[in-house]
């Protein structure tokens, strides 16, 4: 540091900060540990991710199921954990009874070595002796970092409950402290999955600046023909996916069913589900633009499905 720069720091009472810029020749020669799959194909080590949905769609159920699969080296939906890893689930909303009930159902549906259950540690407000963390305050970061320990994945459920004092959600500056915390975890080799609410427009609620540092953004939403009696029944859409291509990034429909009291999931391509809905709506006499608006797809998609349905004789002739 030059004498002039040092004098400026002294005069302004600001501590100098050390920054590092590496030459390309040195950088290319560095041995950097590659990312590994935590849950194939989309969740990797040292990655930052978000899952958002409107209330009641099923994001907490999915978050718990992902945590269980990663901790036990098992599968969930179309995704597979190559090996067991340590996970911390930070819950800021549910009662301990509801949380236990959901995890019990997931555990009974997916058998594993009982010893692997210790890989998943649960933080829930009901078991605390004091206030729950506010990740939008730097003062909580050390305590939460100690809680995470040697886990390779931390799931934050959800941002509204666990990042409360960062200002208005639509204020981009409110994300700064959370972004700093998340990048610090990534630097330590910890992957993060944020659970968040969707807004009225279906996008993640608040500032879109959150997505800048994220590797993957998943949106869960109910199908157009959803009814509450269908239970856990949602579409999975990848809104952002760095290094996620082809079949891995295609949306799909997931339905939770039960057989003799045990939960299991039925998966189908979303395109196939949309086709069935287009056929049904066309036979009800709905116009193309109304079908497109109802299903949230382009009119060209509706036209393509109608053409196929006519060729297969599935469209009823109307007077």
LINZINOR-V10654 format. One record per helix or strand. SS is the DSSP state (A for helix, B for strand). FROM is the first residue (numbers start at 0). LEN is the number of residues. If there is no record, write none. Layout:
ss: (SS | SS)
from: (FROM | FROM)
len: (LEN | LEN)
This chain:
ss: (A | A | B | B | B | A | B | B | B | A | A | B | A | A | B | A | A | B | B | A | B | A | B | A | B | B | A | A | A)
from: (2 | 23 | 36 | 42 | 47 | 58 | 74 | 78 | 86 | 95 | 113 | 119 | 124 | 137 | 152 | 158 | 171 | 190 | 203 | 207 | 215 | 227 | 232 | 245 | 251 | 261 | 269 | 287 | 298)
len: (10 | 6 | 4 | 2 | 6 | 14 | 2 | 2 | 5 | 14 | 6 | 4 | 3 | 11 | 5 | 4 | 16 | 8 | 1 | 6 | 6 | 3 | 9 | 4 | 8 | 8 | 14 | 8 | 13)
